[in-house]
Amino acid sequence: TVFLEFWKRRRSTLIYAWDLIEWEEDEETLRPQFEAKYYKMETVNPITGKPEPHQPSSDKITRLLVSVSGIFFMISLVITAVFAVVVYRLVVMEHFASFKWNFIKQYWQFATSGAAVCINFVIIMLLNLAYEKIAYLLTNLEYPRTESEWENSFALKMFLFQFVNLNSSIFYIAFFLGRFVGHPGKYNKLFDRWRLEECHPSGCLIDLCLQMSVIMFLKQIWNNFMELGYPLIQNWWSRHKIKRGVQDASIPQWENDWNLQPMNLHGLMDEYLEMVLQFGFTTIFVAAFPLAPLLALLNNIIEIRLDAYKFVTQWRRPLPARATDIGIWLGILEGIGILSVITNAFVIAITSDYIPRFVYEYRYGPCANSAEHSDNCLQGYVNNSLSFFDLSELGVGKSGYCRYRDYRTPPWSSKPYEFTLQYWHILAARLAFIIVFEHLVFGIKSFIAYLIPDVPKGLYNRIRREKYLVQEMMYEAELEHLQQERRKSGQPVHHEWP
């Protein structure tokens, strides 16, 4: 919230410096594609008073519904890919658990997660190639009125595609992995064949941290290569071809500049998208992966210099365009800020062991009836979090009991393997924590946004001063005009005009 509020202050300063305070996007010209499509359907613009092409509401709604359907289809495709990776994890898990190599056999859960993360990253990169073309087609299908509307629509689709593509597997690990496993003797199975995967014995945060760290690290390396390494290779190849075809090695500088890589069709959209997705990585699951902001900071320190080198030496100079803000990206950043509060509340309450430890310490532990609490209050927590299972129920000739992580009644009770009262206490505490955490953080966010004004006070007073001077000049000009009219008509001139 502090970051976004200070960006609004910076934005207002830039608008004033570039004299764009009174400039509105309504002054933009219509897109040629829009004019060519609806030139027969004209209506009078209420601002300019001139006729211009108009898109009927029925046609606009129909095209919007088709575009939304395409978005949902692509999102469902991503979810299908995540489900395929889940099935892969279930199949490979059994093979790694019985692997001949002792290292893999001992750390089969890490091996399964690591292989699945790498495959998931390859799927993400392959789907990214298709997303841009599909988003381009869906946006053109809507026939936006102006270039800013086209860019906002295209940016929103690209963000939705990329966000779901990057974070769907992370959401699965954070909130679904190990939640519907069942218990010994009654495990839930996928297609009645593969047992659902469980979290690491130390908790699901290990799997979530591994997933986020690998995806974030590999994606930053890939983005830096595509932004700088790929243009470098293309420019080297183009210079090599020119030198082979030209006898004189001295080529004018303007021709060398023309042979650089052109700015892509979407301008800075890729740069914005990369930063917004990185902002999501550093906020949405920061409770599970606290190193994400540090990795983002190190990446951005490097990328600032890489981008400067890329824009100056590898790309042609882009054409400038007026803009009063960063478009739809500010709304997306604010939406990510709201989503991050919700997801972190669920990560702390559901994924981590914070709430079970808290309930044990104050309700079931050795300090439950004591006013003083210390480190010894968690003594016996691991044993308390494990339930009993009778091995004789498996029918394999073994007897005795084994322990598994759950809150269920023992097999010798009247209702074996039912959830205990402690389970319901933990569930109620988790729901209460989510509600309290969200309301508290949202209240703090709103208070911070209220305290930090969008326009600096000095700039605000300067703008008001300029408006006052303009009104004073207009008043004096009008007064002088009226005095000249009176002189021409022979009427007496009053110096003190009301």
Disulfide bonds with the S-S distance in Angstrom:
Cys199-Cys204 1.61
Cys367-Cys377 2.12
